[in-house]
Amino acid sequence: MVGGNEPGGRKRDSAATRAAILGAARELFAERGYERATVRDIATRAGVNQALLFRYFGNKDELFRATMTDRGRSMLESGSVETLLSRLLEQALEPSEAAAHGDWLQAALRSSGHEASASVIRRELGEEYIRALSSLTDEAGAELRADLLLAWLLGIGMVRSVLRREPLAGADPAEIAGYVLRAAGVLLERNDPGFPPE
């Protein structure tokens, strides 16, 4: 990406800087939503100046897009489509991932009233996941089946990491995954029910 030094003379690591900006953006979009999260505040929280943020992401819309889609794309590319649902569950249920997952969900919810933001979430993530998951069945209504499972996963993530409502919030991840993956086999017959995924 870009080279050089950060303010204060520290040598900058491009990947670490990008990750810091994305982390700060995810937190502030979660706290305030798209409209109220300012680029200045995101840059300050990330420990960079606005010019550097713009060099990495171009504008606020592109930063939001990257915040919402980077993790999702890496999940799609990190294994076979047959284990995608299991990998999504593992990420949503892993305690160390709960805060980041909660930030992602809250950012999506708080920004859903902003049409451009909602469009990014639908287009960049929803369609790719539905396309991947719908390939796991030969039955009619493949896209609806995939969409139902995604809606269920979002609901699980919401109750567990955003609302933190019991008994789901404190339930054993393997037990939750067992129920979900068994039920998922009814909708997507080629889904791998193994958990944790290999």
C-alpha positions as CSV (number, residue, x, y, z in Angstrom):
1,M,0.0,0.0,0.0
2,V,1.9,3.1,1.2
3,G,5.2,3.4,3.0
4,G,6.8,5.9,5.2
5,N,6.5,7.0,8.8
6,E,3.6,7.7,11.1
7,P,3.4,10.9,13.2
8,G,6.1,10.7,15.9
9,G,8.7,9.0,13.7
10,R,7.4,5.4,14.1
11,K,8.0,3.2,11.1
12,R,4.6,2.2,9.7
13,D,3.6,-1.3,8.8
14,S,1.0,-1.2,6.0
15,A,-1.0,-4.2,7.1
16,A,-1.0,-3.1,10.8
17,T,-2.1,0.4,9.9
18,R,-4.9,-0.8,7.6
19,A,-6.0,-3.2,10.4
20,A,-5.9,-0.4,13.0
21,I,-8.0,1.9,10.7
22,L,-10.6,-0.9,10.1
23,G,-10.8,-1.8,13.8
24,A,-11.4,1.8,14.7
25,A,-13.9,2.2,12.0
26,R,-15.8,-0.9,13.0
27,E,-16.0,0.3,16.6
28,L,-17.2,3.7,15.8
29,F,-19.7,2.6,13.1
30,A,-21.0,0.2,15.8
31,E,-21.2,2.9,18.4
32,R,-22.6,5.7,16.2
33,G,-23.8,4.3,12.9
34,Y,-22.6,5.5,9.5
35,E,-23.9,9.0,9.6
36,R,-22.5,10.0,13.0
37,A,-19.1,8.3,12.8
38,T,-16.7,10.9,11.4
39,V,-13.6,10.2,9.5
40,R,-11.7,12.5,11.9
41,D,-12.7,10.4,14.9
42,I,-11.9,7.2,13.2
43,A,-8.4,8.4,12.2
44,T,-7.9,9.6,15.8
45,R,-8.9,6.3,17.3
46,A,-6.7,4.5,14.9
47,G,-3.7,6.7,15.7
48,V,-3.3,8.0,12.2
49,N,-4.1,11.3,10.4
50,Q,-7.0,11.7,8.0
51,A,-4.8,12.0,5.0
52,L,-3.4,8.6,5.6
53,L,-6.8,7.1,6.1
54,F,-7.9,8.6,2.8
55,R,-4.8,7.2,1.1
56,Y,-5.8,3.7,2.3
57,F,-9.5,3.9,1.7
58,G,-10.3,6.9,-0.6
59,N,-13.4,8.1,1.2
60,K,-15.9,7.2,4.0
61,D,-18.0,5.0,1.8
62,E,-15.1,2.9,0.8
63,L,-14.0,2.6,4.4
64,F,-17.4,1.5,5.4
65,R,-17.5,-1.0,2.6
66,A,-14.1,-2.5,3.7
67,T,-15.2,-2.6,7.3
68,M,-18.3,-4.6,6.4
69,T,-16.8,-6.9,3.8
70,D,-13.2,-7.7,4.6
71,R,-14.0,-10.3,7.2
72,G,-16.8,-11.7,5.2
73,R,-14.7,-12.1,2.1
74,S,-11.8,-13.8,4.0
75,M,-14.4,-16.2,5.5
76,L,-15.6,-17.1,2.0
77,E,-12.1,-17.7,0.8
78,S,-10.8,-19.6,3.8
79,G,-12.2,-23.1,3.1
80,S,-14.6,-25.2,1.1
81,V,-18.2,-24.1,0.6
82,E,-19.4,-27.2,2.4
83,T,-17.8,-26.0,5.6
84,L,-18.8,-22.4,5.2
85,L,-21.8,-22.6,7.6
86,S,-19.7,-24.3,10.2
87,R,-17.0,-21.7,9.9
88,L,-19.5,-18.9,10.2
89,L,-20.9,-20.5,13.3
90,E,-17.4,-21.0,14.8
91,Q,-16.7,-17.3,14.3
92,A,-20.0,-16.1,15.7
93,L,-19.8,-18.4,18.7
94,E,-16.1,-18.1,19.6
95,P,-15.8,-16.0,22.8
96,S,-12.6,-14.2,21.6
97,E,-14.5,-13.2,18.5
98,A,-17.6,-12.1,20.3
99,A,-16.6,-8.4,20.6
100,A,-15.6,-8.0,17.0
101,H,-18.6,-9.9,15.8
102,G,-20.8,-7.8,18.0
103,D,-19.2,-4.6,16.6
104,W,-19.9,-5.8,13.1
105,L,-23.5,-6.6,13.8
106,Q,-24.1,-3.3,15.6
107,A,-22.4,-1.4,12.8
108,A,-24.6,-3.1,10.3
109,L,-27.8,-2.4,12.3
110,R,-27.0,1.2,13.2
111,S,-26.1,2.0,9.6
112,S,-29.0,0.2,7.9
113,G,-31.0,3.4,7.7
114,H,-28.4,4.9,5.5
115,E,-29.4,3.6,2.0
116,A,-25.8,3.5,0.6
117,S,-24.6,1.6,3.7
118,A,-27.5,-0.9,3.6
119,S,-26.9,-1.5,-0.1
120,V,-23.2,-2.3,0.6
121,I,-24.2,-4.9,3.2
122,R,-26.7,-6.5,0.9
123,R,-24.6,-6.4,-2.2
124,E,-21.2,-7.1,-0.9
125,L,-21.9,-9.8,1.6
126,G,-25.5,-11.1,1.4
127,E,-25.3,-12.0,-2.3
128,E,-22.0,-13.7,-2.1
129,Y,-23.0,-15.8,0.9
130,I,-26.3,-16.7,-0.6
131,R,-24.7,-17.7,-3.9
132,A,-22.1,-19.9,-2.1
133,L,-24.6,-21.5,0.3
134,S,-27.3,-22.1,-2.3
135,S,-24.9,-24.3,-4.3
136,L,-25.2,-26.8,-1.5
137,T,-28.7,-28.0,-2.6
138,D,-30.3,-29.3,-5.7
139,E,-33.8,-28.7,-4.3
140,A,-36.1,-25.9,-5.4
141,G,-35.8,-22.6,-3.6
142,A,-32.0,-22.8,-3.1
143,E,-31.6,-19.1,-2.6
144,L,-34.5,-18.9,-0.1
145,R,-33.0,-21.8,1.8
146,A,-29.6,-20.1,2.0
147,D,-31.2,-16.8,3.0
148,L,-33.1,-18.5,5.8
149,L,-29.9,-19.9,7.3
150,L,-28.1,-16.6,7.0
151,A,-31.0,-14.9,8.8
152,W,-30.8,-17.5,11.5
153,L,-27.1,-17.0,11.9
154,L,-27.5,-13.2,12.2
155,G,-30.2,-13.7,14.8
156,I,-28.0,-16.0,16.8
157,G,-25.2,-13.5,16.6
158,M,-27.5,-10.7,17.6
159,V,-28.9,-12.5,20.7
160,R,-25.5,-13.9,21.7
161,S,-23.1,-11.0,21.2
162,V,-25.2,-7.8,21.0
163,L,-28.2,-8.5,23.3
164,R,-26.2,-11.1,25.4
165,R,-29.5,-12.8,26.4
166,E,-29.4,-16.1,28.2
167,P,-29.5,-19.0,27.8
168,L,-28.0,-18.5,24.3
169,A,-25.3,-16.0,25.4
170,G,-23.8,-18.5,27.8
171,A,-24.5,-21.7,26.0
172,D,-21.7,-24.1,24.9
173,P,-20.7,-23.2,21.3
174,A,-20.5,-26.9,20.3
175,E,-24.0,-27.6,21.6
176,I,-25.4,-24.6,19.7
177,A,-23.5,-25.6,16.5
178,G,-24.8,-29.2,16.8
179,Y,-28.4,-28.0,16.8
180,V,-27.9,-25.5,14.0
181,L,-25.9,-27.8,11.7
182,R,-28.4,-30.7,12.1
183,A,-31.3,-28.4,11.2
184,A,-29.3,-26.8,8.3
185,G,-28.9,-30.3,6.7
186,V,-32.7,-30.2,6.0
187,L,-32.3,-27.1,3.9
188,L,-28.8,-27.7,2.4
189,E,-28.2,-31.4,2.0
190,R,-24.5,-31.0,1.1
191,N,-23.6,-28.9,4.1
192,D,-20.8,-30.5,6.2
193,P,-22.2,-30.8,9.7
194,G,-18.8,-31.2,11.3
195,F,-17.9,-28.8,14.2
196,P,-15.4,-27.4,14.7
197,P,-14.7,-27.2,11.0
198,E,-11.5,-28.8,9.6
